[in-house]
Amino acid sequence: MHENLRELGIATHNYLTDFDDVFSTAEAQFQYGNVAAFNCVEWPELYGPPARDLVTDGVLIPYLGGCKTHCLTCPSDTLMRKFLANPKSFTPQVRFYFDYQFSSPIAFAARASKSGQGTPEYRSLLRHGMASTAETPGGGIKNRMAGVHQPGAKIMFAEYLLLYEPATKDYPWTGIDSSAWWWPYGKLTRRHNGKANVLLADGHVETVRPAFGEAVQHYDPIYDE
């Protein structure tokens, strides 16, 4: 059950080796010519066939070898299989139809910034992230593995709470249209007997209770106790 997350860890660390220790982004921002680790699927807003699957354009895909996108799905997620069999039966549409999301600082920076997007304050808040980002008019922020404090305790890929899972109504920040885990608002699933699997930045996998993903010592990569 942990093998897919371990493969994601190996792929990410190999990517870091090739790109000067700089993380990829978690969200695709095409206006800046940026492609993320894994991109969203262009599901139509109304009815009709889905557009091109952008997930396979993600920069981590070449590092997954034969695993490809299968590594992004939990083998025990029966609801995901039902969704893939009949996507239109779920409302609203889920655009990133996988179980694991890459840690991103964008939601945290947007909520915490008092001066607005693109300002020095906002850009400094983006340093509290694992994924790099291109979402500022002034240019991208490059976050590095070397900047992660206590990598064995920091979540890199989260098994997030999906929109169609039980109790989702209590948690509005769910995986629906992004390959990013928008901590601290995005919640972990309870799929595994009330727990979730997470990939930590040092490459090891743990099965944890959802509260693990709501603790600053686990979601903020630069937090140092």
C-alpha positions in Angstrom: 0.0 0.0 0.0 3.0 2.3 0.6 4.8 1.4 -2.5 3.2 4.1 -4.7 4.2 6.8 -2.3 7.7 5.4 -2.0 8.0 5.6 -5.8 6.9 9.2 -5.7 9.6 9.9 -3.2 12.3 8.3 -5.3 11.1 10.2 -8.4 11.1 13.6 -6.5 14.6 13.0 -5.1 15.9 12.1 -8.6 14.3 15.2 -10.0 16.0 17.3 -7.3 19.4 15.8 -8.2 18.9 16.9 -11.8 17.6 20.4 -11.0 20.0 21.8 -8.5 17.9 20.7 -5.4 15.0 22.9 -6.5 11.5 21.5 -6.1 9.1 21.7 -9.1 5.9 23.7 -8.7 2.7 21.9 -7.5 0.2 23.9 -9.6 0.4 24.4 -13.3 0.6 28.1 -14.2 0.7 28.2 -17.9 0.7 32.0 -18.1 4.2 31.9 -16.8 5.3 29.0 -19.0 5.3 26.7 -16.0 4.5 23.0 -15.8 3.9 21.4 -12.4 4.9 18.1 -10.9 1.5 16.8 -12.0 -1.1 18.9 -13.8 -4.9 19.0 -13.6 -7.1 17.3 -16.0 -9.1 19.6 -18.3 -12.5 18.3 -17.3 -15.2 20.4 -19.0 -17.4 22.6 -16.8 -20.5 21.2 -18.5 -21.1 18.0 -20.4 -18.9 16.6 -23.1 -15.8 14.4 -23.5 -12.9 15.4 -21.3 -10.1 17.3 -22.9 -6.4 16.3 -23.0 -5.1 14.6 -19.9 -2.5 17.2 -18.7 -1.3 15.0 -15.8 1.1 13.2 -18.2 2.7 16.5 -19.0 3.9 16.8 -15.4 7.7 17.2 -14.9 7.8 14.2 -12.5 6.3 11.8 -14.9 9.6 10.9 -16.7 11.0 10.0 -13.3 8.3 7.5 -12.5 9.4 5.0 -15.2 6.8 2.3 -15.7 4.7 3.5 -12.8 3.5 6.7 -14.5 0.2 8.0 -13.1 -0.6 4.7 -11.3 1.6 5.9 -8.5 -0.8 8.8 -7.8 -3.6 6.5 -6.8 -4.1 4.6 -3.6 -4.8 0.9 -4.4 -7.5 0.8 -1.7 -9.5 3.8 -3.0 -12.7 2.1 -4.2 -14.5 5.5 -4.5 -11.8 6.7 -7.0 -12.5 3.6 -9.2 -16.2 4.4 -9.2 -15.5 8.0 -10.1 -13.2 7.0 -13.0 -15.9 4.6 -14.3 -18.5 7.4 -14.3 -17.1 10.9 -13.7 -20.3 12.7 -14.5 -22.1 11.0 -11.6 -20.0 13.2 -9.2 -20.9 16.8 -8.6 -19.0 19.0 -8.9 -16.4 17.6 -11.3 -13.1 16.6 -9.9 -10.3 17.8 -12.1 -7.3 16.1 -10.4 -8.5 12.5 -10.1 -5.7 11.1 -8.0 -5.1 10.5 -4.3 -1.8 12.3 -3.6 -1.0 16.0 -3.7 2.3 17.8 -3.5 2.8 20.2 -0.6 2.3 23.9 -1.7 2.5 27.2 0.2 0.1 29.1 -2.1 -3.0 28.9 0.0 -1.1 29.7 3.2 0.6 32.8 1.6 -2.7 34.0 0.2 -4.4 33.8 3.6 -1.5 35.1 5.7 -0.4 38.0 3.5 -1.8 41.5 4.5 -0.3 43.3 1.5 -1.5 41.1 -1.4 -0.1 38.8 -4.1 3.2 39.8 -5.6 4.4 41.9 -2.7 7.6 41.2 -0.8 5.6 40.0 2.2 3.7 37.6 0.0 6.8 36.3 -1.7 8.5 35.7 1.7 5.5 33.7 2.8 6.0 31.4 -0.2 9.3 30.4 1.3 7.2 28.4 3.8 6.5 25.8 1.2 8.0 22.7 -0.3 6.9 23.2 -3.9 8.4 26.2 -5.8 5.9 28.6 -7.3 5.5 30.9 -10.3 2.4 32.6 -9.0 3.7 36.1 -8.6 4.0 38.9 -11.1 7.5 39.5 -9.9 8.7 36.0 -10.8 8.9 32.6 -9.3 10.1 31.4 -5.9 12.6 28.5 -5.9 12.3 26.3 -2.8 15.0 23.8 -2.2 15.2 20.6 -0.2 18.1 22.1 1.7 15.6 24.6 3.1 13.4 21.9 4.6 13.9 21.7 8.4 13.7 18.2 9.8 12.7 16.5 6.5 11.8 13.3 8.3 8.8 15.1 9.9 7.6 17.2 7.0 4.9 16.1 4.6 5.9 16.2 0.9 2.9 14.3 -0.6 -0.4 14.1 1.3 -3.2 11.6 0.8 -5.8 14.2 0.9 -9.5 14.2 1.7 -11.4 13.9 -1.6 -14.6 15.8 -2.3 -16.8 12.8 -2.4 -15.5 11.1 0.8 -17.6 11.0 4.0 -17.5 14.1 6.3 -16.2 16.2 3.4 -18.9 18.8 4.2 -16.9 19.7 7.3 -13.8 20.5 5.3 -14.3 22.8 2.4 -10.6 22.7 1.3 -10.6 19.3 -0.5 -8.8 17.9 -3.5 -11.0 18.9 -6.5 -9.1 21.0 -9.1 -5.4 21.0 -8.2 -2.4 18.7 -7.8 -1.3 20.8 -4.8 -1.9 20.1 -1.1 -3.0 23.5 0.2 -2.0 23.2 3.8 -3.1 23.9 6.5 -6.6 24.0 4.9 -6.5 20.8 2.9 -7.2 17.8 5.1 -5.9 14.3 5.1 -8.2 11.4 4.3 -9.5 8.9 6.8 -9.5 6.1 4.3 -7.3 3.7 6.2 -9.2 2.9 9.4 -9.4 6.6 10.2 -5.8 7.3 9.0 -4.0 8.5 5.9 -0.7 7.7 4.3 1.8 10.5 3.8 5.2 10.7 2.2 7.7 12.7 4.2 10.5 14.8 2.7 13.2 12.3 3.5 11.4 9.7 1.4 9.8 7.5 4.0 6.1 6.8 4.3 4.0 6.9 7.5 0.3 6.1 8.2 -1.0 8.9 10.4 -4.2 10.4 11.8 -5.6 13.5 10.1 -4.5 15.7 12.9 -0.9 15.0 11.8 -1.4 17.1 8.7 -2.9 20.0 10.8 0.2 20.4 12.9 2.7 23.1 11.9 5.7 20.9 12.7 4.5 18.6 9.9 2.9 20.9 7.3 5.3 23.9 7.2 8.6 22.8 5.7 10.7 25.6 7.2 9.2 25.4 10.7 11.9 24.5 13.2 11.1 23.4 16.7 
